[in-house]
Amino acid sequence: MSNQQKLLIEIETPIPKLIATGAGTVLYLAGSCFHPAQPIRRLEIVLGEQTQPVSAHSVLRTNMSASDSSAGSHNQRLYSGFWAIVSIPPVAALSAIDLSVRATLFDRRIIQQRIATLHLAPNWPEIAAMPVSVRENAPLVAICLATYNPPPSLFRRQVRSIREQTYRNWICVISDDSSEPMRLAEIREAIAEDARFLLSPAPRRLGTFHNFERSLMLAPAQAQYLALADQDDYWYPEKLQTLLAQFEEHTTLVYSDMRVVNEYGKILAETYWTVRDNNYRNFASLLLANTITGAASIFVSRLCDRILPFPPQTGNLFHDRWIAAVACAHGEVKYVGRPLYDYVQHGSNVIGHYDAARAPLYTMIARMFLGVMTKQRRERARAVYFESVLPLMVMTRVLLLRGPLGLKSSSLRVLQRIARLDSSRFSTVWIFLRGLNNWRSRCPTMGAEYYLLQGIFWKRYVSFKCRW
């Protein structure tokens, strides 16, 4: 194929060597694609025989200088950015499938080029559940604890608080995310005298998101309930027993309030809900601004068919937000309105408790409409899109792939709206009206609707600018 017949493609997002699909997943793909002789009318992704539209193409590349014209027409190269959320169906065994780009050029000629071969597996083959022997008749709870260089004194206190639980039939699986040798030795020492603690060091650094995913995969198959634990918090003795007592037939997850303290035990807040209302009944609000903290939660193990493997981490997508969304979509969530543990705040927290200042309504709406008026505002709106809007769409599309038949009808409608948040006019109007209806001093979403609309308007702006 000559240069005049080829697309010039550069993929900037990493393509994993192996993708675990579970019941369906997505791949976020971004980069540049252009033809040296003429513009592209339409760009699509082809996975095997299935064609899927990209989210945007022919977008201005802000990281390219005006003098960079080393290949082909400078205008085509400059306006060559694209991104896509590629849906990947479940597989029953290890398999390989070609990933290609298909471009319809300005003269309506179609060019298709392969860019990679995706290697797919049902689950991560190198991670296996830990075997345990169940001795009691009570349901087994697997406590999934993720560690990375934990502060020694706080970690020992957390281990002690788990040991002192009044509910006795539990096992604690620790997934360590490549801690320093000295810290790993301290972890081993802290749990050495109790066989209920099982330590599994990860072979490579995963980050908080995927380390919690790994901890859930290590949970024994006999466990009927799963509880997440942070490495530096302090559980009250009745935490597990109180949460378990709330489960009924359709309950999928139960969580509690927490007391916020610093690393020295000084109380910073008697409740987590200092600046906004708690929410677990409104599914849309939960998706837009999660209120369920992982370490406060316990959920039924059968949810893992929908939770695992996690979606690819993009922007501000966190493990507890994903788990909360799955639990709420597939059943009933309950809340215990009193603190059952101390949430410790210190300098090394990955995510902390903070008081979010919210601008007045007229300011938020003004930012939304004026967000594309200057280069500086466009950069801010662009960051909102990729850090907040895109992760929300990734999460909802994976939820839809993993079993629309098992979803509540109300949940299905919400997911379908959010999955098309950056392309559907109806979805844009819906989220705008939600913002008006929810505007009050302690709203659970804290104005997230209008924050997200800044990114949505930016996406519409670049799509309009790049139409031929």
PEMO-V690923 format. One record per helix or strand of 3 or more residues. SS is the DSSP state (helix for helix, strand for strand). FROM is the first residue (numbers start at 0). TO is the last residue. If there is no record, write none. Layout:
ss->(SS	SS)
from->(FROM	FROM)
to->(TO	TO)
//
This chain:
ss->(strand	strand	strand	strand	strand	helix	strand	strand	strand	strand	helix	strand	helix	strand	helix	strand	helix	strand	strand	helix	helix	strand	helix	helix	strand	helix	helix	helix	helix	helix	helix)
from->(6	24	39	49	55	73	78	94	109	140	151	169	180	196	207	224	238	250	266	282	293	296	300	318	331	360	374	403	408	424	447)
to->(10	34	46	52	59	77	87	104	120	146	162	175	190	200	217	228	243	261	268	287	295	299	306	329	344	369	400	405	418	436	464)
//
